[in-house]
Amino acid sequence: MIDIKPVLFIIGVLLALLGAAMLLPAAFDALAGHADWAVFVVSSLVTVFAGVSLVLTTRTAHPTSLGLRHAFLTTTMSWTGVAAFAALPLMFASPDITYAGAFFEAMSGLTTTGSTVLSGLDTAPPGILVWRGMLHWLGGIGIIVTSVAIMPMLRIGGMQLFRTESSDNSEKIVPRAAQLASAFGRIYLVMTIACMVLLWSAGMTGFEALVHAMSTVSTGGFSTSDASIGHFDSPLIEMIVVVFMIGGALPFALYIRALTQNHDALWRDAQVRAFLAGIAIWTAALSLWLVLGQDVEPLQAVRMSLFNVVSVITTTGFATADYNLWGTFPFAVFFWLILVGGCTGSTAGGIKIFRFVILVTTARRHLHQLIHPNAVIVPTYNRRPVPEAILLSVLSFVTVFFAVFVILSIVVASLGVDFITAATAVSQALANVGPGLGPIIGPAGNYSTMSDPVLAVLAFAMLLGRLELFTVLVLFTRAYWRA
C-alpha cells in the first residue's frame, strides 16, 4: 500500500498557504466597508487550522521522498482539497448557492476554466471578485509547474516529449517543481503586472485591472461584470486582453529559453506556429462570414472574430458578443476550438496543439507507408524523432478524451439537461474553457440553473481535463493500489 502521509503533508502546506491568501480579499471587503470580510477571516481560520493540523500530524514524512506513484495521488488530492476549502467563502458570502455550486465555482477558478454559477457581478462585493481572480492566478501558475515538472515524469498523453534534461533521471518531485515554480513565477508575475498596468491605462479602474489581469494571464475568464469584457466596449482593452491571452497560452519554458539562449525559440516551435496559424485562419474565416452573412462592417467583424477566437482557443472564456447568434458555421467553429486548446506548458487547457501536430505527423507517415510499404519513415517534432511510445501515448490520450466526453455527456443528459447543452457543458469543462454553447450556458448565460448533481459531474470533468485525464483515472485502477 502507498504511504499517504507525505501526500497529506503537502496538502496541509497548501491549505495553510490558501488560508493565508484568504486574508487579501478580506482586506478588500474591510476597506470597502462590506461585512463579508468576516466570512473570509473565518474561512481563513478554518482552512489554516485544517492545513496546520495535517502538517503537524504528518511532519515525520519528508515531502522530498515523493516518487512517481505519490505524484499521481498528490496532484489529484491537492487540486481537490484546495478547491474544497476555497469554496467556503464563496458559499458563505453567496447565500443563493449551495456547497456544490461553491465547489463548482472554486474548481472552475483553480482549473482556470471560468464557468460560473454567480450573477450580479457588477454589484458583487470586492472580496468575492478578487478571490475568484486569485483562484485563477494561483491555479494558472500551479498548472504550469504541474505540466512541465510532473506530467512529463508521469508519461501522460505524450507529455514526456517535454521532459527537460535536468529532470530525466530525477525521481524526486518537490525539488524540481520548486525550481520551476520560482523561474516561471517571475515571468508569470511580470506578465500579470504588465497586463494590469496596461488595462488600467486603457480605462479600467485599478481594481478591475487587477482582477482582469489575473484572469487574463491565467487564461481563466472570470470578470467583474456579467457582460465580461464586452462591458467595457473598448477596442484598446480588447486588444490588450488578446495579447495577454495569447501570451498565457504559449509555453512558459520557451519564454525562459528565448530570454536566455535562443531569441527565436518561440517561433521555431512547431506547436506555437500551428497555434498562431490557427488563430489567423479562424479569425479570417469568421470575419468573412460576418461580413458576407451578417452584414457586419469589416473592421468590426475582425475585432469581434479575433477576440472571441483567441478567447476560446486559449480556453480563457471572456466574451464581447454572443456568438451563438452568428449562425451555424460559427457554432461549429467554436465547438471545435473549445476542444483544441493552447500550447503545452502554458495556462491554457484543451487537448493541446502539440497533440494535433503529432496526430497529423502520424497520419502523414501512415499515408506515405500506404504508397511505399517498405519505406522507413521516422515522424519528427521540432526536427527531432518522436518515439513510438509518445505516438501511442498521444493516441491513447485523444481516444480516452473523446470516450470520457461521450460518457459524461450521457451522464449529464440523464440528469435532465438537453443533449446539446450537456455535450457543450462537458466539452468546455474537459477543455477548461468556461462558457459553452447554446442559450443556457453560452457566453450570455451561466450555470446557475444547473442542479447540484450536474455541477458535481462538471466539476469532476474540469479536474479530469486540467490534470490530463490519466492522472486522475489511474487512481481508479486496482493496479495502482496494489503496486
Beta strands, then each sheet from edge to edge (+ up, - down):
strand 1: 380-381
strand 2: 384-385
sheet 1: 1+ 2-
end
